[in-house]
Amino acid sequence: MLWVYPLPENIGLVLDIHEGNHVRRVLPNTPAHRAGLQSGDVLITIGNTPIRSQADCMHALHIAPQQGELSIRYRRGSRVHEAVISLQYGWKKSDSSWRPSLRKENRP
C-alpha cells in the first residue's frame, strides 16, 4: 500500500502545522464547514480515535467509512461540542503527487 491515509483537507480541515489537533482553517462548502467547525476549534476525537496530531487525524480518516456519517468532538473556547460530518462516496481520494518519492522523473 502506498500512502492511503486521507488528508484532513478531504473533509475540509486545514490543521496547524505545529499543533496538529488545532483547526487553522475550514475550507468552504466542505463536510467540515457544513457540520459547523470553525477556525480555532481543537479536535478531541474523530470517530473513536483521540486526536493529538495530524497523524492521528489521518489515521481516524483512514478507518472512517467510505460514506455515511462521522462524529467529531471538538473544543471551542471552554465548551466541548459534537458534530456529525456527512461523507459522500469518493471523499477519501487523495493526490500523493506532492511526495517527491512518488514522482516519476525523466532521466536521460
C-alpha positions as MATLAB code, in Angstrom:
seq = 'MLWVYPLPENIGLVLDIHEGNHVRRVLPNTPAHRAGLQSGDVLITIGNTPIRSQADCMHALHIAPQQGELSIRYRRGSRVHEAVISLQYGWKKSDSSWRPSLRKENRP';
ca = [
       0.000    0.000    0.000;
       1.208    3.429   -0.867;
       0.151    6.464    1.135;
      -3.515    5.625    1.722;
      -4.260    7.899    4.642;
      -6.716   10.638    3.604;
      -5.653   14.206    4.259;
      -7.743   16.342    6.640;
      -8.371   18.668    3.683;
     -10.512   15.875    2.182;
     -13.223   16.786    4.691;
     -12.343   20.497    4.677;
      -9.947   20.841    7.617;
      -6.595   22.599    7.423;
      -4.731   21.802   10.636;
      -1.994   23.797   12.322;
       1.428   22.530   11.305;
       2.778   22.635   14.887;
      -0.358   21.744   16.852;
      -1.988   19.161   14.625;
      -5.253   18.981   16.537;
      -5.896   22.741   16.125;
      -8.034   23.785   13.162;
      -6.259   26.581   11.337;
      -8.903   26.935    8.621;
     -12.108   25.293    7.437;
     -12.489   25.170    3.668;
     -15.810   26.499    2.331;
     -18.514   24.155    1.041;
     -16.944   21.059    2.592;
     -18.287   18.457    5.032;
     -16.467   20.132    7.963;
     -17.873   23.545    7.014;
     -21.410   22.170    6.721;
     -21.013   20.491   10.142;
     -20.173   23.863   11.713;
     -16.474   23.509   12.503;
     -14.523   26.769   12.658;
     -11.004   28.092   12.683;
      -9.602   27.834   16.214;
     -11.512   24.670   17.139;
      -9.428   21.978   18.831;
     -10.177   18.411   17.751;
     -10.711   15.920   20.573;
     -11.887   12.804   18.742;
     -12.819   11.741   15.245;
     -14.977    8.655   15.462;
     -13.481    6.820   18.432;
      -9.909    7.984   17.788;
      -8.350   10.567   20.135;
      -6.753   13.380   18.126;
      -3.468   14.880   19.291;
      -1.724   15.336   15.938;
      -2.331   15.477   12.209;
      -1.202   11.833   12.029;
      -3.987   10.892   14.479;
      -6.470   12.747   12.292;
      -5.255   10.975    9.164;
      -5.480    7.588   10.884;
      -9.037    8.350   12.048;
      -9.983    9.315    8.490;
      -8.341    6.166    7.146;
     -10.566    3.932    9.285;
     -13.689    6.059    8.696;
     -16.409    4.720    6.389;
     -16.325    5.295    2.621;
     -19.673    7.023    3.001;
     -22.105    7.777    5.769;
     -21.596    9.744    8.951;
     -18.544   10.503   11.052;
     -18.732   12.042   14.529;
     -16.250   14.674   15.643;
     -15.813   16.040   19.160;
     -14.024   19.340   19.470;
     -13.410   22.170   21.900;
     -14.313   25.749   21.085;
     -13.187   28.031   23.868;
     -14.079   26.279   27.112;
     -17.001   24.258   25.707;
     -16.930   20.795   24.129;
     -19.114   20.254   21.061;
     -20.008   17.306   18.884;
     -20.728   17.421   15.166;
     -21.624   14.829   12.584;
     -19.944   15.032    9.198;
     -21.729   13.570    6.195;
     -19.349   11.644    3.943;
     -20.107   11.142    0.262;
     -18.585    8.188   -1.582;
     -15.159    9.119   -3.007;
     -14.183   11.544   -0.250;
     -11.064    9.500    0.633;
      -9.392   10.004   -2.736;
      -6.029   11.731   -2.271;
      -3.348   13.011   -4.587;
       0.051   11.721   -3.492;
       1.977   13.578   -6.212;
       3.199   16.065   -3.587;
       5.543   13.337   -2.318;
       8.875   13.570   -4.173;
       9.458    9.826   -3.744;
       6.318    9.084   -5.784;
       7.018   11.437   -8.680;
       8.070    9.991  -11.988;
      11.242   11.696  -13.114;
      12.514   11.906  -16.656;
      16.078   10.641  -16.748;
      18.406   10.700  -19.744;
];
